[in-house]
Amino acid sequence: MTYGKAAWLLPALMLHAAGAGAATREEVERFTASQEPGSALVCRGEGALEAGVHRMTITSFARATVVSRRDGRQHLQAEAAFATDGVVYARYTYEMDSWLEDDAEVSVIVPESIHVLVPENKAEADAVARTVEASGTQRLPFRDVDASGFPEWDLLPQPDDPTGMRVHCGPEDRAG
């Protein structure tokens, strides 16, 4: 499942910017400093799953708004949506906190803030919420981000992601 992907997508929204390849802590700090409270960032991704002759396109969308930044931590409000062949199968909102360590950005979803909008069926929505909560603490090493130039960047497919999803991120007014 890719529900948890937004848990690392959105922290990345707040981070990596300058130069190609692995970002340095200084580059990450520069990007983070450029994001004022109230600014919005967007990530869009696309991947695919194949089963025999069937191929499904998986798309993701995540938007985060910086609520506050204090003492090296950021608080964000976010929304994520995932679709298969254009049909949304999960959409939810949540809040998260993030901060930088020496070689990575750490993010933690506030569990009580998770609100599932799709699916509407309570049992299915509860399952999505549990999946999001289970993936709620993420550590994104700077070396895992291939930046495409300030203020936009790309996240390459993660080795454990069967969709091979590549994600493009940037400020809301510039993200493609």
HELIX and SHEET records of a PDB file:
HELIX    1   1 LYS A    5  LEU A   13  1                                   9    
HELIX    2   2 ARG A   25  SER A   34  1                                  10    
HELIX    3   3 PRO A  111  SER A  113  5                                   3    
HELIX    4   4 LYS A  122  ALA A  134  1                                  13    
HELIX    5   5 PHE A  142  ASP A  144  5                                   3    
SHEET    1   A 8 HIS A 115  VAL A 118  0                                        
SHEET    2   A 8 VAL A  87  LEU A 100 -1                                        
SHEET    3   A 8 ARG A  73  THR A  84 -1                                        
SHEET    4   A 8 HIS A  54  ARG A  70 -1                                        
SHEET    5   A 8 ALA A  40  ALA A  51 -1                                        
SHEET    6   A 8 ARG A 166  PRO A 171 -1                                        
SHEET    7   A 8 TRP A 153  LEU A 155 -1                                        
SHEET    8   A 8 VAL A 145  ALA A 147 -1                                        
SHEET    1   B 4 HIS A 115  VAL A 118  0                                        
SHEET    2   B 4 VAL A  87  LEU A 100 -1                                        
SHEET    3   B 4 ALA A 104  ILE A 109 -1                                        
SHEET    4   B 4 THR A 137  PRO A 141 -1                                        
END                                                                             
